[in-house]
Amino acid sequence: MYSKWDKWLFRQVDNSALVLFRIFFGFLLACEAFGHIALGAVDKHFLQPKFTFTFIGFEFLEPLPAPLMYGLFIIMGIAGLLVMVGFKYRTAMIFYAIAWTYVYLLQKTSYNNHYYLLMLLNYIMIFLPAHRSVSLDAKWNPRIRKEHMSRWIYLFIIAFLFIVYSYASVAKFYPDWIDTSFPKHLMKIRAGDWTILQQEWAHWAIMIYGLSYDILIVPLLLWKRTRMVAVIASFFFHIFNSIIFKIGIFPYLALAFLVFFFNPKTIQKRFLKKKSFYEGDDIIVPSFKKPLIIATTSFLILMILLPLRHWVIKDDVLWTEEGHRLSWRMMLRNRRGFTTYYVENKKTGARKAINYKDYLTTKQSYSVQTKPDFMWQFAQKLKEFHAIEGEDVAVYIDAKVSINGRPLQQFTDKEVDVAAQEWNHWSHHEWILPSSLYENKE
C-alpha cells in the first residue's frame, strides 16, 4: 500500500503546464543568448575588458577568443531553440546549463538577479520530464511519450517561487523603502523622463505595490477566487519593470511561471489543443524516491538559508554588500562612489595614485568605486600587475560611498593594505568601516 506522502507527492497529474513552460523557457533561453550578441553584450562584457571580474574563487576562468566566445553564444541560442521544440532536450539543457554557469561566473560587472535564477532553473529543468509531450523527442521516440507527471513537480516549483518572491518582499522592509525615499531616488535615476513617476503619490504606490506584490502573489495565484486579479497584477508589475528597468528576459520568465497556477485542463485547452489530456489517477513511486526527496528538500532548504547569511555578518548588508548576492535582494539600493587607489612600493615607500582608465572599462570603474568585493579583487590585480614588473606593492583604497542618494561617507580604512587581506564569503572584512546610514540620511 502507498503511504499518505506517496499519494500526495507521486500521484500523476496532467503535464500540460510543464510542457508549456518548457516551450516558453526554451524561447527565452534563445532570446537571452542571441540578445547578448545582438545588443553587444558579448563584446562589452567579455571581449573589451582587459580582464573580467569573476565571482571570487573562480579566477581561473578566462574569456574565450572572440570567435569562440561568439560561437558559444550562438550554440547556446540554438540549444534554447532545441529546448523549445523538445529535440535532444536533455543534451541541449545540460549544454546550456554548463555554458550559462561559465558566463555567469566569468563576469559579475553586469549582474542581475535573473542571471542567478536562470542558472538555477537550467539545472532544475535538466531533471524535469518536460520533453515527454509536444516535443520532437516524443514524436520520434513514442516510448518516452507521457501526458502526465508526478504532483511533486508542481509543489517543488511553487515552493521555489514562494521562497524567491518572499525574500524579495522581506528585503524591502527597511527604512529607505518604507518611507519611499528609495523608490523616489530610483525613479529619479531610472525613469527621469517619466513625469508621472516623479510624483509623491507614485512613489507611495510603487512602495506599497512592490512590497505587497512580492509577498502576496503566490498565495493569490493559488486561490481560484483571486487568481485572475493576481494574473492582471503580475502583467502590470512585470511589464512595468521591463519598460522602466530594462532587465532583459526576467519579467517574461516570471510571467511564464503563471502556467503552473492554472488547472492543467485550462492550459491544455487554451494552448495545447492537439495534446491529449491525462484523465487518470495513478500513483507511480520512483525507485529513487529517497534520493529525490533528499535532493529537492535540500535544495529548498539551501534557498531558504542563503538569503539569511547576512544576518550573521557584522554591520548592515545595505552598506557592506556582504551577503547581498544570491539572496533575492532586488531593486533595493543605488551606490555611488568616489574612490582613489594608491600603490606603494614596499621597498622605497614611493606612493602613486592609479588611473582606472589604464585597466578598466567604464562599467568596471563604477563597480570598483562602490562595491567591496570588486575593490578587493582590483587590489589583487594591481598587486599582480606590479609584481610582473618586479615591484612588490601595497594597495590602499580611499573610498567614499553614497547609498540611495545620501552624502558620501568614508567606506574603507585607507591605512589598510587591502591587497594583503584575505576574502571570506561568510564574515565581515574589517577594512570596511562601520556604517552610519540612518544618521546621514538627507
C-alpha positions as CSV (number, residue, x, y, z in Angstrom):
1,M,0.0,0.0,0.0
2,Y,1.1,3.5,-0.6
3,S,1.8,5.9,2.2
4,K,0.0,9.2,2.6
5,W,3.1,11.0,1.3
6,D,3.4,8.7,-1.7
7,K,-0.2,9.5,-2.6
8,W,0.4,13.2,-2.2
9,L,3.8,13.5,-4.0
10,F,3.6,10.8,-6.6
11,R,0.0,10.9,-7.8
12,Q,0.1,11.5,-11.5
13,V,-1.4,14.7,-12.9
14,D,-1.5,16.1,-16.4
15,N,1.8,17.7,-17.5
16,S,0.5,20.5,-19.8
17,A,1.8,23.2,-17.6
18,L,5.3,21.8,-17.5
19,V,5.3,21.2,-21.3
20,L,4.1,24.8,-22.0
21,F,6.6,26.2,-19.6
22,R,9.4,24.3,-21.4
23,I,8.3,26.0,-24.7
24,F,8.3,29.4,-23.1
25,F,11.6,28.7,-21.3
26,G,13.4,27.5,-24.4
27,F,12.3,30.6,-26.3
28,L,13.6,32.8,-23.5
29,L,16.9,31.0,-23.3
30,A,17.4,31.6,-27.0
31,C,16.5,35.3,-26.6
32,E,19.0,35.6,-23.8
33,A,21.8,34.1,-25.8
34,F,21.1,35.8,-29.2
35,G,20.3,39.0,-27.3
36,H,23.8,39.0,-25.8
37,I,25.2,39.1,-29.4
38,A,22.7,41.5,-30.9
39,L,22.9,44.1,-28.1
40,G,26.7,43.9,-28.0
41,A,26.9,42.4,-24.5
42,V,29.4,39.7,-25.6
43,D,31.8,42.3,-26.8
44,K,31.2,44.7,-24.0
45,H,31.3,42.3,-21.1
46,F,33.8,39.6,-22.2
47,L,36.0,40.9,-25.0
48,Q,36.6,44.6,-24.4
49,P,37.8,44.4,-20.8
50,K,41.5,43.6,-20.2
51,F,40.3,41.2,-17.6
52,T,36.9,40.3,-16.1
53,F,35.8,40.4,-12.5
54,T,34.8,36.8,-11.9
55,F,33.0,35.6,-8.8
56,I,35.7,35.3,-6.1
57,G,37.1,31.8,-6.2
58,F,36.7,31.4,-9.9
59,E,39.6,33.5,-11.0
60,F,40.8,30.6,-13.2
61,L,38.0,31.3,-15.7
62,E,39.0,33.3,-18.7
63,P,37.0,34.6,-21.7
64,L,37.4,32.5,-24.9
65,P,38.9,34.2,-28.0
66,A,36.4,36.4,-29.8
67,P,35.3,33.8,-32.5
68,L,34.8,31.1,-29.9
69,M,33.0,33.4,-27.5
70,Y,30.5,34.4,-30.2
71,G,30.3,30.8,-31.2
72,L,29.4,29.8,-27.7
73,F,26.5,32.2,-27.5
74,I,25.3,31.1,-31.0
75,I,25.3,27.5,-29.9
76,M,23.6,28.5,-26.6
77,G,20.9,30.2,-28.7
78,I,20.4,27.1,-30.8
79,A,20.3,25.0,-27.6
80,G,17.5,27.2,-26.4
81,L,15.5,26.6,-29.5
82,L,16.1,22.9,-29.2
83,V,14.7,23.0,-25.7
84,M,11.7,24.9,-27.0
85,V,10.8,22.3,-29.6
86,G,11.9,19.4,-27.4
87,F,14.6,17.9,-29.6
88,K,17.6,16.3,-27.8
89,Y,16.1,18.1,-24.8
90,R,18.3,16.9,-22.0
91,T,21.5,17.3,-24.1
92,A,20.5,20.8,-25.0
93,M,19.5,21.6,-21.4
94,I,22.8,20.3,-20.0
95,F,24.9,22.2,-22.5
96,Y,23.0,25.5,-21.8
97,A,23.3,25.0,-18.1
98,I,27.1,24.4,-18.2
99,A,27.6,27.3,-20.7
100,W,25.5,29.7,-18.7
101,T,27.2,28.8,-15.5
102,Y,30.5,29.6,-17.2
103,V,29.5,33.0,-18.4
104,Y,27.7,33.8,-15.1
105,L,30.8,33.1,-13.0
106,L,33.1,34.7,-15.6
107,Q,31.9,38.2,-15.1
108,K,29.8,40.0,-12.5
109,T,30.2,43.6,-13.5
110,S,26.8,43.4,-15.3
111,Y,24.8,41.5,-12.7
112,N,21.1,40.9,-12.5
113,N,19.2,38.5,-10.2
114,H,17.7,36.9,-13.2
115,Y,21.1,35.6,-14.2
116,Y,21.3,33.7,-10.9
117,L,17.7,32.5,-11.3
118,L,18.4,31.4,-14.8
119,M,21.4,29.3,-13.7
120,L,19.3,27.6,-11.1
121,L,16.4,26.9,-13.5
122,N,18.8,25.5,-16.1
123,Y,19.8,22.7,-13.7
124,I,16.3,22.2,-12.4
125,M,14.9,21.7,-15.9
126,I,17.6,19.1,-16.7
127,F,15.9,16.7,-14.3
128,L,12.2,17.5,-15.1
129,P,10.4,15.4,-17.7
130,A,9.4,18.5,-19.7
131,H,10.0,16.8,-23.1
132,R,7.7,13.9,-22.7
133,S,4.9,15.5,-24.7
134,V,4.5,18.1,-27.5
135,S,8.2,17.6,-28.5
136,L,10.2,16.2,-31.3
137,D,11.8,13.7,-28.8
138,A,8.3,12.3,-28.0
139,K,7.2,12.3,-31.7
140,W,10.3,10.4,-32.9
141,N,10.5,8.1,-29.8
142,P,7.0,7.2,-28.7
143,R,8.3,5.1,-25.9
144,I,9.1,8.2,-23.8
145,R,5.8,9.9,-24.5
146,K,3.7,10.6,-21.4
147,E,0.9,13.0,-20.8
148,H,1.4,13.0,-17.1
149,M,3.9,13.8,-14.3
150,S,4.2,13.4,-10.6
151,R,2.5,16.1,-8.4
152,W,5.7,16.8,-6.6
153,I,6.9,18.8,-9.6
154,Y,4.1,21.3,-9.1
155,L,4.8,21.5,-5.4
156,F,8.5,22.0,-5.9
157,I,8.2,24.8,-8.4
158,I,5.6,26.6,-6.4
159,A,7.6,26.3,-3.2
160,F,10.7,27.6,-5.0
161,L,8.8,30.6,-6.4
162,F,7.3,31.3,-3.0
163,I,10.8,31.5,-1.5
164,V,12.1,33.8,-4.2
165,Y,9.2,36.2,-4.0
166,S,9.0,36.1,-0.2
167,Y,12.6,37.1,0.2
168,A,12.2,39.9,-2.4
169,S,9.4,41.3,-0.3
170,V,11.1,40.8,3.1
171,A,14.2,42.6,1.9
172,K,12.1,45.7,1.2
173,F,11.2,46.0,4.9
174,Y,13.9,48.6,5.6
175,P,13.6,52.3,6.2
176,D,14.5,53.6,2.7
177,W,11.8,51.5,1.1
178,I,9.1,52.0,3.7
179,D,9.5,55.8,3.8
180,T,9.6,55.9,-0.1
181,S,13.0,57.6,-0.2
182,F,14.4,54.8,-2.3
183,P,11.5,54.5,-4.7
184,K,11.8,58.3,-5.2
185,H,15.5,58.0,-5.8
186,L,15.1,55.1,-8.1
187,M,12.5,56.7,-10.2
188,K,14.7,59.8,-10.5
189,I,17.7,57.9,-11.9
190,R,15.9,55.2,-13.9
191,A,12.7,57.0,-15.1
192,G,13.7,60.7,-15.1
193,D,11.7,61.3,-18.4
194,W,8.5,59.9,-16.9
195,T,7.0,62.9,-15.1
196,I,4.2,60.9,-13.7
197,L,6.7,58.7,-11.8
198,Q,8.3,61.7,-10.1
199,Q,5.1,62.5,-8.2
200,E,4.9,61.7,-4.5
201,W,1.8,59.6,-4.9
202,A,3.6,57.4,-7.4
203,H,6.4,56.8,-5.0
204,W,4.0,55.6,-2.4
205,A,2.2,53.5,-4.9
206,I,5.5,51.9,-6.0
207,M,6.4,51.3,-2.4
208,I,3.2,49.6,-1.5
209,Y,2.7,47.7,-4.7
210,G,6.3,46.4,-4.8
211,L,6.3,45.2,-1.2
212,S,2.8,43.7,-1.2
213,Y,3.1,42.1,-4.7
214,D,6.1,40.0,-3.8
215,I,4.7,38.7,-0.5
216,L,1.1,38.0,-1.8
217,I,1.4,37.0,-5.4
218,V,1.9,33.2,-4.8
219,P,-0.9,32.8,-2.3
220,L,-3.2,34.9,-4.5
221,L,-2.4,32.8,-7.5
222,L,-3.1,29.6,-5.6
223,W,-6.6,30.7,-4.6
224,K,-9.0,30.4,-7.5
225,R,-11.1,33.4,-6.5
226,T,-8.2,35.8,-6.6
227,R,-6.2,34.1,-9.4
228,M,-7.3,36.4,-12.3
229,V,-6.7,39.5,-10.2
230,A,-3.2,38.2,-9.4
231,V,-2.6,37.5,-13.1
232,I,-3.5,41.0,-14.1
233,A,-1.3,42.4,-11.2
234,S,1.5,40.2,-12.5
235,F,1.3,41.5,-16.0
236,F,1.3,45.1,-14.8
237,F,4.1,44.5,-12.4
238,H,6.5,42.7,-14.7
239,I,5.8,44.8,-17.9
240,F,6.3,48.0,-15.8
241,N,9.7,46.5,-14.7
242,S,10.6,45.6,-18.2
243,I,9.9,49.0,-19.6
244,I,11.4,51.1,-16.8
245,F,14.3,49.0,-15.7
246,K,15.1,47.1,-18.9
247,I,16.1,43.9,-17.2
248,G,16.0,41.5,-20.1
249,I,14.0,38.3,-20.1
250,F,13.4,38.3,-16.3
251,P,9.9,39.8,-16.3
252,Y,8.8,37.4,-19.1
253,L,10.3,34.4,-17.3
254,A,8.3,35.4,-14.2
255,L,5.1,35.6,-16.3
256,A,5.8,32.2,-17.8
257,F,5.6,30.7,-14.3
258,L,1.9,31.6,-14.2
259,V,1.1,28.4,-16.2
260,F,1.7,26.3,-13.0
261,F,-1.2,28.0,-11.2
262,F,-3.9,27.2,-13.6
263,N,-5.9,24.0,-13.9
264,P,-4.0,21.8,-16.4
265,K,-7.2,21.3,-18.4
266,T,-7.4,25.0,-18.9
267,I,-3.7,25.1,-20.1
268,Q,-4.3,22.2,-22.4
269,K,-7.5,23.7,-24.0
270,R,-6.1,27.2,-24.4
271,F,-2.5,26.4,-25.6
272,L,-2.0,22.7,-26.4
273,K,-5.2,21.7,-28.1
274,K,-3.6,18.8,-30.0
275,K,-2.1,17.3,-26.8
276,S,-4.0,14.5,-25.2
277,F,-5.2,15.3,-21.6
278,Y,-4.4,12.9,-18.8
279,E,-7.6,11.8,-17.0
280,G,-6.0,9.1,-14.8
281,D,-5.3,9.0,-11.1
282,D,-2.3,6.7,-11.0
283,I,0.3,6.7,-8.3
284,I,3.8,6.0,-9.5
285,V,6.5,5.9,-6.9
286,P,10.0,6.0,-8.4
287,S,12.7,3.6,-7.4
288,F,14.9,6.6,-6.4
289,K,12.2,8.1,-4.1
290,K,14.6,8.7,-1.2
291,P,17.4,10.5,-3.2
292,L,14.7,12.6,-4.9
293,I,13.2,13.7,-1.7
294,I,16.6,14.4,-0.1
295,A,17.8,16.4,-3.2
296,T,14.7,18.5,-3.6
297,T,14.3,19.2,0.1
298,S,18.0,20.1,0.5
299,F,17.8,22.5,-2.4
300,L,14.8,24.3,-1.0
301,I,16.5,24.5,2.5
302,L,19.6,25.9,0.8
303,M,17.4,28.5,-0.9
304,I,15.9,29.5,2.5
305,L,19.3,29.7,4.3
306,L,21.4,31.5,1.7
307,P,19.5,34.8,1.9
308,L,19.8,34.7,5.7
309,R,23.6,34.7,5.9
310,H,23.9,38.5,6.0
311,W,22.3,38.4,9.5
312,V,25.3,36.6,10.9
313,I,27.7,39.0,9.3
314,K,28.6,42.3,11.1
315,D,27.0,45.6,10.0
316,D,24.3,46.4,7.5
317,V,24.3,44.5,4.3
318,L,22.9,47.6,2.6
319,W,26.3,49.2,3.4
320,T,28.8,46.4,3.3
321,E,27.2,44.3,0.4
322,E,28.4,41.2,2.3
323,G,25.7,38.6,1.8
324,H,23.9,40.6,-0.8
325,R,24.3,38.3,-3.8
326,L,22.3,35.0,-4.1
327,S,19.7,36.5,-1.7
328,W,17.0,37.8,-4.0
329,R,17.7,41.4,-2.8
330,M,16.2,43.1,-5.8
331,M,15.9,46.8,-6.5
332,L,16.9,47.9,-3.1
333,R,19.8,50.2,-3.4
334,N,21.8,52.6,-5.6
335,R,25.5,53.0,-4.8
336,R,27.6,56.0,-5.9
337,G,31.3,56.4,-5.0
338,F,34.4,58.5,-5.2
339,T,37.4,56.2,-4.8
340,T,41.2,56.5,-5.2
341,Y,43.6,53.6,-5.3
342,Y,47.2,54.0,-4.2
343,V,50.0,51.6,-4.8
344,E,53.0,51.9,-2.6
345,N,56.4,50.4,-3.3
346,K,57.2,48.4,-0.1
347,K,60.9,48.9,-0.6
348,T,61.1,52.6,-1.5
349,G,57.9,53.8,0.1
350,A,57.0,55.7,-3.1
351,R,53.3,56.0,-3.5
352,K,51.2,56.9,-6.6
353,A,47.5,57.1,-7.4
354,I,46.1,54.7,-10.0
355,N,44.3,55.8,-13.2
356,Y,41.3,53.5,-13.7
357,K,41.3,54.0,-17.4
358,D,44.6,52.2,-17.7
359,Y,43.0,49.0,-16.6
360,L,39.2,49.1,-16.6
361,T,36.1,49.8,-18.7
362,T,33.7,52.5,-17.6
363,K,31.3,50.0,-16.0
364,Q,34.1,48.2,-14.2
365,S,35.3,51.5,-12.9
366,Y,31.9,52.2,-11.4
367,S,32.0,48.8,-9.6
368,V,35.5,49.2,-8.2
369,Q,34.4,52.6,-6.7
370,T,31.4,51.3,-4.9
371,K,31.4,47.5,-4.2
372,P,33.9,45.9,-1.7
373,D,34.4,42.6,-3.5
374,F,35.4,44.5,-6.6
375,M,37.7,46.7,-4.6
376,W,39.4,43.7,-3.1
377,Q,39.7,42.0,-6.5
378,F,41.1,45.1,-8.1
379,A,43.6,45.4,-5.3
380,Q,44.8,41.9,-6.0
381,K,45.1,42.6,-9.7
382,L,47.1,45.8,-9.1
383,K,49.5,43.8,-6.9
384,E,49.8,41.1,-9.6
385,F,50.4,43.7,-12.4
386,H,53.2,45.4,-10.4
387,A,54.7,42.1,-9.5
388,I,55.1,41.3,-13.2
389,E,57.2,44.4,-13.4
390,G,59.3,43.3,-10.5
391,E,57.7,45.6,-7.9
392,D,56.3,44.5,-4.6
393,V,53.5,46.9,-3.7
394,A,50.9,47.5,-1.1
395,V,47.4,48.7,-2.3
396,Y,45.5,51.3,-0.2
397,I,41.9,52.3,-1.0
398,D,40.4,55.6,-0.1
399,A,36.7,55.1,-0.9
400,K,33.8,57.3,-0.1
401,V,30.4,55.8,-0.9
402,S,26.8,57.1,-1.1
403,I,23.9,54.8,-0.6
404,N,20.5,55.8,-2.1
405,G,21.4,59.5,-2.6
406,R,22.9,60.1,0.9
407,P,26.1,62.2,1.3
408,L,29.3,60.4,0.6
409,Q,30.6,58.5,3.7
410,Q,34.1,57.0,4.2
411,F,33.8,53.4,3.3
412,T,37.3,51.9,3.6
413,D,40.1,52.2,6.1
414,K,42.6,54.0,3.9
415,E,45.5,52.8,6.1
416,V,45.0,49.1,5.4
417,D,46.8,47.3,2.6
418,V,43.8,45.6,1.0
419,A,45.9,43.6,-1.3
420,A,47.3,41.8,1.8
421,Q,43.9,40.9,3.1
422,E,42.0,37.6,2.7
423,W,38.5,37.4,1.3
424,N,35.9,35.4,3.3
425,H,32.4,34.9,1.9
426,W,30.9,34.3,5.4
427,S,32.4,37.0,7.6
428,H,32.9,40.8,7.8
429,H,36.0,42.5,6.5
430,E,37.3,45.0,9.0
431,W,38.8,47.3,6.3
432,I,35.2,48.2,5.5
433,L,34.4,50.9,8.0
434,P,31.2,50.9,10.1
435,S,28.1,52.5,8.6
436,S,26.1,55.3,9.9
437,L,23.5,55.1,7.2
438,Y,20.5,56.4,9.0
439,E,22.5,59.2,10.8
440,N,23.5,60.7,7.5
441,K,20.2,60.4,5.7
442,E,19.0,63.5,3.9
